[in-house]
């Protein structure tokens, strides 16, 4: 096996050793165990949201991938990376969507500094 491939395999094996177990994503349906009625309502809603509508399934996958990064959900990132790839989204498109999410998240953080500025100015009066 080529040195780069070995290095890559070791890297991904280490990545799997984290607080988030990628295998847990398959257990998402288990949220119904303690509250089946609410879980059913959520999954019905979730299913409706991701049906083709004004947006294509491909567009929704790209939005979901960007939001997954903004929300910092590793399970979502895994799921929507796979979904986006399956729907023909390119690596460049995925990364651009992540940058859009990062810009919005950064801007939202910075715009809240107006609250701090207002408080400082009020205290200085």
C-alpha atoms as one frame of an Amber mdcrd trajectory, in Angstrom:
protein
   0.000   0.000   0.000   1.264   3.437  -0.901   2.565   5.608   1.966  -0.022
   8.360   1.319  -2.894   5.863   1.430  -1.650   4.441   4.739  -1.333   7.950
   6.154  -4.849   8.798   4.948  -6.324   5.633   6.503  -4.651   6.344   9.835
  -5.923   9.905   9.754  -9.524   8.817   9.178  -9.254   6.055  11.787  -8.175
   8.682  14.335 -11.000  10.991  13.238 -13.508   8.300  14.162 -12.231   8.332
  17.755 -14.181  11.315  18.976 -16.935  12.249  21.332 -19.356  11.883  18.446
 -19.634   8.313  17.280 -20.512   8.322  13.552 -22.453   5.083  14.110 -24.887
   6.972  16.335 -26.295   8.770  13.301 -28.029   5.516  12.360 -29.748   5.633
  15.762 -31.521   8.927  15.031 -34.853   7.136  14.870 -34.315   6.000  18.447
 -35.352   9.443  19.660 -38.872   8.014  19.513 -38.077   5.621  22.348 -38.928
   8.039  25.161 -41.487  10.202  23.344 -42.934   8.461  20.270 -45.706  10.964
  19.577 -43.395  13.984  19.341 -40.785  12.026  17.392 -43.430  10.993  14.857
 -44.494  14.616  14.427 -40.887  15.711  14.010 -40.083  13.048  11.412 -43.290
  13.786   9.498 -42.341  17.481   9.431 -38.732  16.694   8.523 -39.871  14.506
   5.648 -42.185  17.208   4.308 -39.495  19.883   4.510 -37.075  17.868   2.386
 -39.574  17.002  -0.361 -39.132  18.785  -3.687 -40.999  22.066  -3.689 -39.962
  25.571  -4.658 -36.426  24.293  -3.984 -34.987  21.139  -5.482 -33.761  18.305
  -3.270 -30.233  19.230  -4.422 -30.649  22.841  -3.300 -32.083  21.718   0.029
 -29.147  19.346   0.553 -26.712  22.217  -0.028 -28.607  24.487   2.383 -28.716
  21.684   4.961 -24.974  21.152   4.601 -24.251  24.847   5.179 -26.581  25.000
   8.194 -25.001  21.805   9.552 -21.666  23.591   9.652 -23.130  26.730  11.177
 -24.808  24.626  13.869 -21.607  22.566  14.227 -23.440  19.243  14.115 -21.028
  16.455  13.109 -23.881  14.024  12.491 -25.573  16.512  10.177 -22.304  17.322
   8.407 -21.755  13.620   7.688 -25.332  13.056   6.541 -25.611  16.131   4.324
 -22.136  15.752   2.841 -23.210  12.300   1.672 -26.572  13.607   0.494 -25.012
  16.523  -1.391 -22.487  14.252  -3.104 -25.279  11.842  -4.042 -27.185  14.742
  -5.606 -24.222  15.877  -7.706 -23.046  18.846  -5.654 -19.376  19.513  -6.345
 -16.686  19.912  -3.690 -16.294  23.569  -4.671 -20.042  24.182  -4.298 -20.079
  22.513  -0.891 -17.128  24.571   0.335 -18.642  27.786  -1.009 -21.874  27.010
   0.848 -19.871  26.467   4.050 -18.180  29.845   3.531 -21.602  31.484   3.101
 -22.693  29.939   6.418 -19.467  31.086   8.082 -19.915  34.633   6.779 -23.500
  34.789   8.053 -22.539  33.326  11.438 -19.597  35.742  11.729 -21.729  38.692
  10.716 -24.449  37.739  13.163 -21.867  37.583  15.947 -20.365  40.932  15.016
 -23.675  42.756  14.609 -24.510  41.830  18.192 -21.518  43.918  19.273 -23.832
  46.897  18.784 -25.433  45.801  22.074 -22.039  45.985  23.772 -21.271  49.364
  22.197 -24.639  50.722  23.344 -24.050  49.440  26.893 -20.526  50.945  27.046
 -21.777  54.305  25.799 -24.666  54.286  28.287 -22.318  53.450  31.167 -19.934
  56.226  30.077 -22.600  58.933  30.266
